[in-house]
């Protein structure tokens, strides 16, 4: 959608949501769209949940490397920073990588990432993320 149509659709969804007291499930790669509509964000990579929290927490304090890349790829009108792109190629969903599905593209990956699927770590306040680096036994090695 172009920006004008997108803005209109988001405004309409927000009005319906408020009027009806309903829930909207929005699937998009554009976290900027989420920031304007969603109370909570669940980030998926290759079909797996990698992080979830309220919108403000995700945007201000992302913990999974994929979420960090997504946020750093958003244009920022206040700062003249270069947009970041994620290295590598997305995995084939019919044969996803073992372990953490993001590990082949993650610059922070450790050996365990390639073999063990990380569990969701409770970060408090309804914020959870699936990354070995957030686990105390890995983070302090």
C-alpha atoms as one frame of an Amber mdcrd trajectory, in Angstrom:
protein
   0.000   0.000   0.000   1.199   3.511  -0.639   1.642   5.699   2.443  -1.632
   7.632   2.044  -3.771   4.515   1.585  -1.869   2.746   4.380  -2.551   5.626
   6.776  -6.267   5.520   5.885  -6.485   1.765   6.432  -4.724   2.036   9.806
  -7.024   4.859  10.883 -10.087   2.841   9.849  -8.833  -0.251  11.713  -8.179
   1.843  14.829 -11.690   3.370  14.671 -13.325  -0.052  14.287 -11.176  -1.464
  17.079 -12.153   1.327  19.490 -15.838   1.399  18.506 -16.324  -2.368  18.700
 -13.846  -3.051  21.514 -12.325  -5.720  19.317  -8.894  -7.165  18.742  -7.005
  -6.639  15.509  -4.374  -9.134  14.402  -2.065  -7.385  11.963   0.681  -9.257
  10.124   3.359  -7.029   8.618   7.120  -6.581   8.334   6.718  -2.853   8.952
   7.102  -2.194  12.680   6.274   1.449  11.989   2.735   0.345  11.148   2.554
  -1.625  14.396   3.708   1.388  16.399   0.637   3.296  15.236  -1.930   0.576
  15.839  -0.848  -2.242  18.134  -0.763  -2.438  21.920   1.373  -5.585  21.773
   3.821  -6.988  19.239   4.802 -10.606  18.630   7.873 -10.921  16.384   8.256
 -14.098  14.331  11.246 -15.264  12.323  10.840 -18.196   9.928   7.593 -19.202
  11.631   8.892 -19.107  15.227   8.124 -16.516  17.889  11.401 -14.821  18.828
  10.089 -11.944  20.967   6.889 -10.527  22.399   6.057  -7.513  24.542   3.960
  -4.385  24.600   4.683  -2.100  21.651   6.618   0.513  23.634   8.925  -2.121
  25.158   9.651  -3.762  21.794  10.464  -0.429  20.164  12.549   0.938  23.068
  14.224  -2.236  24.358  14.331  -5.047  21.771  16.206  -8.083  23.063  16.325
 -10.559  20.179  18.892  -9.741  17.454  16.247 -10.101  14.707  13.946  -7.621
  16.468  16.897  -5.251  16.861  17.570  -5.462  13.121  13.905  -4.816  12.316
  13.850  -1.705  14.482  17.204  -0.447  13.193  15.902  -0.795   9.645  13.090
   1.692  10.307  13.685   5.171   8.896  14.378   7.742  11.604  13.556  11.323
  10.695  15.143  12.698  13.879  18.580  11.144  13.387  20.575  10.989  10.163
  21.595   7.354  10.554  22.063   4.818   7.805  19.376   2.149   7.673  20.620
  -1.309   8.560  19.882  -4.386   6.492  19.974  -7.956   7.756  22.944  -9.909
   6.382  22.450 -13.167   4.505  19.325 -14.686   3.039  16.114 -15.803   4.743
  15.938 -19.573   5.288  13.841 -21.946   3.218  10.746 -22.488   5.334  10.366
 -26.078   4.140  13.869 -26.852   5.524  14.568 -24.325   8.291  17.966 -24.362
   9.988  18.393 -26.336  13.197  18.686 -24.527  16.503  17.757 -20.875  16.422
  16.382 -20.214  12.954  18.076 -16.809  12.872  21.585 -18.121  13.700  22.918
 -18.246  10.091  22.260 -14.497   9.789  22.994 -13.446  13.369  26.296 -11.670
  14.050  25.984 -12.541  17.762  25.412 -16.285  17.316  27.296 -18.664  19.578
  27.885 -22.382  18.954  24.751 -23.393  20.860  22.569 -21.319  18.503  23.237
 -23.731  15.627  22.102 -26.836  17.494  19.626 -25.942  20.252  16.309 -24.167
  19.719  16.288 -21.420  22.391  13.480 -21.360  24.926  11.516 -18.192  25.586
  13.114 -16.231  28.428  10.815 -14.206  30.697  12.283 -10.709  30.869   9.536
  -9.352  33.130   6.479  -7.232  32.525   5.139  -9.553  29.836   8.344  -9.232
  27.774   9.717 -12.553  26.501  12.384 -13.416  23.962  13.966 -16.602  22.615
  17.729 -16.080  22.507  20.547 -18.094  24.066  22.388 -14.869  24.877  19.592
 -13.912  27.285  20.064 -17.094  29.317  22.285 -16.504  32.375  24.417 -19.602
  31.756  25.271 -18.400  28.222  25.362 -14.624  28.709  28.143 -14.803  31.281
  30.390 -17.301  29.484
